[in-house]
Amino acid sequence: MSKILTLGEIMLRLSTDPGTLMTYSTNFTGHYGGGEANVGISLANFGHEVAFASKVPANPLGVAVRKHLKSYGICTALLRKGGERLGTYYLESGVGERAASVVYDRAHSSFSSMEALEWDFDELFEGVNLFHISGVTAALTKEWAAWSVELVREAKRRGVKVSFDINYRAKLWTQAECGAFLQQVLPLTDYLSAGKLDALYLMGIPENTSEQEDVTYYYEKMAEKYPNIEVFYSTIRQVHSASHNVLQGTMWRKGETTFSNVHTITPIVDRVGGGDAYAAGILHGILSGYTAEHTVDFAIAASSMKHTIHGDCNQFSAEEVEDFMNSESGAIKR
């Protein structure tokens, strides 16, 4: 299996009980998570050697983060200590036609307030085959946008494959800011999580007016603009309600678009982290030499399973995902 480095901010998520508005909530459930950490945990569950680089405060919350990561087999040697606080965000759980909503409380966190990169490049990239990072990290500060490019450049200089998830968050930066950043990092990217909206609003790709299917059109146009990128992937999600989604995975590789099986997820227990679970499934398939069909079917199965459990990270092994792919949906296992 591969040695993987992920880097980003990990936060405390505080969620309301379903059916309770945030403004009236007196009870919150806590979970630790962040895009890069979630991807790393899934990949560790799938049998890969994974390290997570971040910074957390030297207090009990920082200790809890370290224990959370270690419980899933993540190497925490690159987890720095210090700073003022652990970033948090609040999630008002959606039900039925009422969507979930998020309030961030992450300003001045230990990670976002770093004044310099606190890792030696040799320490970060020793023996690493794949480096995974997302646009959320670059969106935090101008410094982190510059450092993200620097880290990706260093990874490429060392022959490390780069996985990038655009993961655009309108509450963190503008489309123009994100688009300018992408022009620097995408020419250095090997595997990219990006879909139609990313192509339209962040990469300036013209809207599809041809008879070609949207998914294939936008993948091909992105590939023309960034021929260095080997794999593009994303999901197609039909939202019938906050509790009922239909999900399908897609992937473009070597000029071919592959679609996964379709999964109907109802009821949804917790949607947060579903995209990270899909990204990890795609990366696992690539690293394991799966066919395109097996890769997208595995990834969408992993994402669908994540929707059935609480918390930001997926908790299933590769064997459990494969078993789910081949089993009768919802049947009791005896």
PESUL-V719787 format. One line per field, one symbol per residue. psi: psi as a letter, one per 20 degrees, with the letter a starting at -180 (. if undefined). A space follows every 10 residues. Layout:
BEGIN
psi = ???
END
This chain:
BEGIN
psi = rqpppqpapp rppoqrqpjp qhijpjpqpp qprqghgggg gghghjjqop qppapqqmrh hhghgghggh ijjppjhjoq qarhrpqrqp oopqpcioqq qppqmjqkrg ghjpiqpkqp hhggjojphp pprrigghig rhghgghggg ggghghhjjp qpppoglpoh ihrrhggggh ghhhhhijqg ppoqaghggg ihikpqqoja iqpgggghgh hhhhhmihph pqqrqopooh rhioqppqqq pppljpppqr qppoopqpgo hpihhhhggh gghggghikq rgghghhggh gggghhijqq rhqqjqrhhh ghghhjrppi qpo.
END
